[in-house]
Amino acid sequence: MSTIGAYLLAAGLALFVLNVVVSVVLKRGKLATDDPWEADTLEWATTSPPPAHNFDTLPEIRSDRPLHDLRVAAAEPEAGAAAEPRAELVEAGA
């Protein structure tokens, strides 16, 4: 019984080592950018990895999606142009 267990343990360890070799050594992918998903929340406004102090001053937050607001403001052709509202998810029965 212990011999069979030793073979199973060795097979599991061999699969783990094979996975590490294939994942890390052979397939080095492209490094992710600071905000790969174009997220809307403030934690994506800093670099990756974040520095010891993320922000020198507190950023001005006027909504629950501050990065979205910054992207919309940057894309506006004129300072007073109104942005199209973003689609909101609505729960059934809410």
N, C-alpha and C positions, 0 to 999 in steps of 0.2 A: 504494500500500500504506500509506503513512504517513497519507494522508487517511482511509482506512478505520479505521486504528488510532486516529486522533484522534477520530473519531466514536464509536468504542467506549469510549474513555476518557471522553469527555464524557457518554455515556449512563450509564456506571457512576457517575460523579460526581453526575449528576442523581438517580440512584436513592438514593445515599447521603444527599444533601441532603433528598430527599423523606422518607426514613426518619427522619432527625433531626427534621424538622418534625412528622411524624405522631406520633412517639414522645414527644418532649419537650414540644413546644409545645401540641399539640392534646389529648393524652390524659394529663392529670396525674391519676395515681391517688392512692388513699389512702396516706398514709405508713405504713410498717410500725411496729409496736410494738416494745418492747424484746425480747420473746420471742414472735414470731408463731407459732412451731410448738410451743410449750410443750415445749421440749427438756428433756432431763434432765441435761445436763452443765453444769459450773460457768461456762463462758464466757458463758452466756446469763443469768447472774445479775446482770450489770451493765447499765448503760444503753447505749443506742446513739445516737451514737457513745460509746465508752467514755472515761472521764476519764483523766487522766495516771496516776493511781494507782487501779486498779480497786477494791481493797478496802483499808480503813484497817487492818484486822487480818486475819490468815489465817482463812478460814472453816473451821469444823469439818467434816471430811469423813469419813463413816463407811461409804460405799459408792461404787460407780462411777457412781451416779445421784443426786447430792446434791440437785438441784432437785426430782426426783420425791419424794425423802424429805421435803423441806420441804412440798410440796403435800399429801402424805398426812398429815403431822403437823398441818397447818392444817385439814384436812377432818375429822379425828377428833373426834367429839363429846366423848369423855372422854380424859384423859391416858393411861390405861393400855389403851385399846382397841387391838386388833390389826387391822392393815390387811390387806386381801386381797392375796395375792402377785400380782405383775405377771407376765403371761405372758412366757416367754422363748422366743427363737428357738432351735431345735435343728437342727443340720446333720444330714443323713442320714449314717449310718455313724459318728457321733460318740458 
